[in-house]
Amino acid sequence: MIASYRRKFNGEFTHKKYEKLLENLAHNLPPISFRIAETPLFIPRELADKLVKAGDEIIQFIKRPDFKDLTQRAIPDARNVPGENEHPHFLTFDFAICKNDSGALVPKLIELQGFPSLYGFQSHLAEHYEKAYSLSQFGELTPYFDQLDKTAYFNLLKAIIIGNYDPQEVVLLDLDAPNQKTAIDFYLTQKELGFKVMSPTDLIQEGKQLYYQEHGKKIQIKRIYNRLIFDEICNPEAFFKQGFDPRVDMDLEWITHPNWFYRLSKYTMPFLKGDFVPETRFLKDVAVLPQDLENYVLKPLFSFAGQGVIIDVTPEDVHNVKDPENWILQRKVKYEPVVQALDGGVKTEIRLMYLWADGADPVLCINLARMSRGKMIGVRYNKDFDWVGGTIGFLEK
C-alpha cells in the first residue's frame, strides 16, 4: 500500500526467497498449519492513523460504565465462569481495508475479540520477513505501534501474563495445545515467558486450589493464560468431569477471563456506531428486511473462524433462522484489492492487537494481517491461491 515499497518488493521477489522464509519460520518449531503469504504489508501513515482512531473509538465504548450490563446476555449460562475482572487483558479488532467515495483507504470493522491472538508468532513472523527480504534496505520499518520494539513488547506481554508470579505457577490452558492450528504461537510465547502448556485433563483440582504434577512434585497454579475456547468442546459437562471445571470458583487469576470471549465478540457489533463500523443489527430487531438484502451478511453470534456465516443472504435464509436473538444482520463491507501482487490486486484485513494491563490503559502493540482472493478472508475461501494467507503489516518509524 506504500507504492514505492511495493514496487521494490515485487521487483525483487523470488520464489526461492519465499521458500527460504517458510523453511526458517518453522525451523525446530511445531508445523505451521495455516498459509503464510508471500509478502508483508506496507501500511501508509494515513491509513495507520485511521486504524488507531477506529480502535480508540471502540475502546471508549468498552470503557463505558454500562458495558457489562449491555453485554451480559452474551455469556451463555452454561459457560459463565466466576471471578470475572473489570476488563479484558487482550483486545483484537479486525478491519477490512476499503476505499471511500473519494478513493481514500479506510478501515471497516469486521469483528472484535477480548481473547488472545498470535502475540508470540507475529513478532517471530516480522523478524523472518525482515531477514528473508532484507527489508532494512527499504527504510526504517516496524511491525510495532506506540514506539515499542521487540524487547519492550515482550516485557509488557510478560508483565500481563506472568505478572509477579513464578513462571512455573502460570499455565497456558487449551483443549489440545499440541494439535491446535496455533500451536507454534503457544511454543514461541512459552519460550519467551517460561510458563507451562496444559489441557484441563492435566490439572488436579483440590477444593479451590489447582495443581499440576511435574517430576513427582505437585505445583499450585496461580494464573491461567487462557486459550481455551468452550465452543471447541463438544460436550462440556462430560469433558469437565474428567478434570478441572473452569466454571467452579477457584483461588486463581485468569489472563484473560473466559467471559470476555463472549462479551467482546459479534455480540458487541450492534452497539457500535461510527464511520469505521458497518451497519449491524440483531436479527430479532429487524422488523422489515432491507430491500437490498443481497448487500448484507447473516452471522451467528456464537461461532468463530467464520463458521456459519451466510454471505449471499436470501429472505428464505432469514426465515429459516429459529433463534434470531442469536444472529446479526450486517451490511456487507467491500474489501478493496489494495495489495498489488505479481498478477493483480489482493484484498486484505488488518487486526490491531492490544495489551491491557490492570490499572492502565490498553496499549496498541502489534498487528496481524490476512490476504484473500476469495469471498471471505478465511483459509477455506482461499484454497489453491497464492499471495494469500497470514502476514503482518510494517509501518514507517
N, C-alpha and C positions, 0 to 999 in steps of 0.2 A: 504493500500500500504506500510505502515511500518509494516513488517511481525509480529514483536513481539507484537505490539499493536493489530493487527487484531486477532491474536490467542487468546490473553487475552480477547478481547471484545467478540468474538464469543463463547468462552468457558463460559462466564458469562452471555450471553444474555438470556433473558426470555421474553415471550410474555406479561407477566404481567408488566414488566418494560416498554415495548413499549406502551402498552395501557395507562399506567400512564403518559408517555411522552405526548401522544396525548391529554389526558384529561387536563393536566396542561398547555399545549401550548395554548389551546383555552379558558381557564377559563376567564369568564367575557369579552370575546372578540368576534368580528364577527366570524362566522364559517370559517374554513379553507377549501376552495373549491378545493384544489389540494392535491395529496397524499404526505405525509411525509414519507421518507424512514426510515427503521428500524435503520439505522446506520449512523453516520457521516463518513467522510473520514479521514484518517491519511496520510497526504501528506509528502513524504520524502523530505529532504532538496534539494537533487539533482534535483528533479522534480520542486520544488518551484523555484529554481534558473532559470531553463529553462522557466518557466511561466513568471517570472519577465523580463527576457531577451526578450522574444517574445513580451510582452506588450510594452517594451521600444522601440522596433523596429517600432511597429505600431504608437506609439506616435510621433516618429521622422518624420514619413510620414505625420501625421496630422498637424504637425507644419510647413510643407513646405510652402513657400510664395505663391505657386501656387495652394494650396489645394482647395481653394474656386473656382478657375477657373475650375479645373478638375471635380468638383462635382456639378457645377451649374445646369446641366441638371437633376440632381437627384430630384430637387424640382418641383413638378407639379405646373403649372402656377396657377391653381385654389386654391392651398393650400399654396401659398407663403405668408409669414407673414412679414410685415415691421419691421424694428428695430433690425435686426439680429446683434448679438455681434461677437467678434473675435474668440471665441472658445466655445465649449460646457462646461457646468459645471459638467456633468456626462459622464463617459466613461465606457462601459461594453464590454468585449471581451470574447467570448465563445470558449473554446478549448476542442476538443476531446482528450482523453488520449489514446495514441497509443504506439506501440513498433517499434523501428527502426530495421534495418537489424542485428544489433549486440545484440538485445534483451533489449536495454535500453528504459525506458519510455520517451516519447516525447509528447509535446502538438502540436496539429494541429488546426489552426484557422477555426472555423465553421461560425461564424457570429460576427458582432460588432454593437454597438449602441451608439449614442450620446443622450441617453434618460435614465431617472431614472429607477432603478430596485428596488428590495426589500431591500432598505437600512435600513429601520427600522426593518423589520421582521427578517433579517438574524442574527442580534445581539441577538434578542429575542430567536431565534431557537438555537443558540450556547449555550446560558445560560441554556436552558432546556435540551439539550443533556448532558451538563456537570453534571447537577443535577440528571437526570434520570439514568445515567450510572456511576456516581461517577468517572468521567474522571480524576479528580485530582490525583487519585491513579496511573494513567498511567505515570505521569510526568508533567512537565510544558508545557502545550499546549495552543495555542491561535488561534482564527479564524482571527486575525488581522495581517496586514502587517505593515512594516515601523515602528516597535516598538510602535504602537498605543495600547491603551487599550480602554475600553468602554467609559470612560469619555472624553478622547482626541478625540475619533472618533465622538461622538455626538457634541462636541464643534465645530469641523470642519464642520460637517453637518449643524449645526445651523448657523455658520458664512456664509455659502454659501446660504442657503435657506432663512434665516431671515435677515442676514446682520445687519445693524444699524437701521432697521425699528422696529416699534412696531409689535409684532406677529399678532395683530388683523388687521394690514394693509397688511398681506400676506395671500393669498388664494391658497389652493391646488385645481386645476381645473381638473375635469374629467367629462366624459359624464354622468355617473350614478354611482357615487362613492360607495354608499351603496351596490350595487349589482355586483360590479366588483369582479373577482376572487382574486384580490389583495387587497380587502377592509381591511383585517387585517393589511397589511402594512401601509395603509393610517392612520388607527386608531393609531397604535403604534408610527408612526412618529409624528402625531399630538399631542399625549400625551407627547412626549419628547420636542417638539418645540413650541406648542401652537397656530399654525395657524388655519384658518377655512378651511373646506372642502366643495366645492360647484360645481354645474353644471353651464354651460353657461346660462341656463334659470333662474338661481337665481340672475343674475347680472343685474345692471342698468347702461346703457351707456348714458352719458350726454356729448355731444361734444367729447373731447379727454380724459375725465375722466371716471373712472369706479368705481361703488359703490355697496354695498350690504346693506340690511336693517337688523338691529338687535335691538330688543326691541324698535321699533319705531324710531330708530336713523339711519341716513344714514352715512356709514363709507366708506371713499375712500380707494381703493385698490392701493397699491404702487408696489406690486410684485405678480406675479403668479408663484407658483411652478407647473410647467406644467406636468400633467399626461394624458392630452387629446391626444388621437390618432385619427387623422382625418379619418383614414381608417375604424374606427368603426361607423362612421356616414354615414348612407345610402344615405341621400340627404342633403349635407352640405348647399346648397343655401337655402332650405326651413327651415332647422334647425336653422341656424344662424339668420334668420329673427325673430325668437321667442325671442331673447335676444342678448347677446354680440356676435359680429362677430370678431374673433381674427385676421382677415385679414385687419382690419382697424388700421391705425396708431394711437397709444394711448400714453398717458403720464403714462407709467408704465414699469416695468422691467420684463423680462421673465427669469425664472430659471428652466430649460434651454430653450433657444429659440426654437420654434417648427421646424424651418428649419433644425436643427441639426438631427432631427429624420430621415430625408431623406438623408442628406449629409453623415452621418456615418451609413451605412447600407450595405446590399448586394451590393449596387451600388459601394461601395469603394473596394470590394474584387479584381476585375481585376487589379487594380492599385498596389496591394501589391505583393511583391516578397520576397522570403527567405525560409529558412529551415522550418519555422513554418507555412507556408501558402500553401495550396494545389493549384495546377494549376487551375486558374479561368479565363474565358474569357466571354466578352459579346457575346451572341449568334449571333448578327449581324456581328461579326468579325470572325466567324468560317466559312471559305470558304469550307473546306473539313472536314467532320465528322471523328472523331477518329475511327480507325479500332476496337478498344476495347471499343465501346460506352457503353457497359454494366458496365464499370468501372467509369462511370460519373453519375452525378445527374443534373437535369434540375430544375432551381429555378426561379420563378417570382421575379422581383425586388421589386415590390410594394405590398408586403403581409407581414404578420407577424405570429408568432406562428406556423411556418411550413406549413401554408396553401398553397396549390397549388404545392407543391414540387413533382416532379416525380422522384422516386428512381431508378426504372428499366427502363432506357431510351431506346427507340427504334427509328430508323430513322423516323418512322411514327409520333411519338410524336413530333420530331423536325419539321417535315414538317407541322404539324397542328398548330404550333405557328404562329399567324398572326402578332405579334408585336415583332420580335426578338430583337429589341433595348431595350426591357423591360424584357429581360431574361438573365440569365447567365448559362453557362455550366461549371460545376466544377467537378474536379476529385474526386471520392469517397475517403473518409477517412475511414480507417478500425479501428474502435474502438476496443481496446483490453479489454477483460473482466478481468480487473485488481483488482477489488474489490471482495474478497472472501466472498461470502455469506455462509449460513449454507449448501446450496445444490449446490454450484458451483460458477463460476465466473459471475460477472455483469459488464457491460460497464458503463463508467461514462464520464461526461463532466463538466469542471470547468469554471465558469465565474469569471473573475477578475473585481472588481468594484472599480473605481477611483472617486475621487472628485477633481475638478479643480477650484480653487478659482481664481478670477480676479487678475492679477498681480503676479501670482505664477505658479509653475509647477504642473502637475497632481500628486496626491498622491494615490498610491495603498492602499486601506483601508481594504477591507474585501472580501469575496468570496461567491459564491453561487455554489452549485454542484447539478447535477441531475444524477440519476442512471437509467439504462434501460436494459431490456432484449429483447426489440423489435427491429424492423428495424431502428427506429428513437427514439430520446430521449423523444418526447412529450407524453402527457397522453394518447392520442388516440392509441398509438402504444404499450401501456403497461398495458392494461386492464387485470384484473384477475391475475396479477403477484404480488408477494411480493418482498421485498428488492429492490424496485424501487421507484422513485419519488424524491422530493426535499430534499436536505440535505445541509451540509456545511463541508468544509474541515478544519481540525485543523493542525497546524504546531508546531514543537518543538520550544520553545523560545530559 
